[in-house]
Amino acid sequence: MPKQSLLTLIEQKRMELVDIVAKTGLNSPAAMKISKELDTLLNAYQREQRNERKQSAPR
């Protein structure tokens, strides 16, 4: 997935998390679920960053 798409999804998920935490609390099952989804997106973004660095490194 392109980095820009990941960044968009990350920002959307972050806003969703803020909203749900305000409504249900930080430790609610819904907040925990969205938090895990955000973690997955952030990990995917970091993998993309690492792959780009590996590809652009001099050989």
FENSUL-V161394 format. One record per backbone hydrogen bond with DSSP energy under -0.5 kcal/mol. NH is the residue of the N-H (numbers start at 1). CO is the residue of the C=O. If there is no record, write none. Layout:
BEGIN
NH,CO
NH,CO
END
This chain:
BEGIN
6,2
7,3
8,4
9,5
10,6
11,7
12,8
13,9
14,10
15,11
16,12
17,13
18,14
19,15
20,16
21,17
22,18
23,19
24,20
25,20
25,21
28,25
32,28
33,29
34,30
35,31
36,32
37,33
38,34
39,35
40,36
41,37
42,38
43,39
44,40
45,41
46,42
47,43
48,44
49,45
50,46
51,47
52,48
53,49
54,50
55,51
56,52
57,53
END
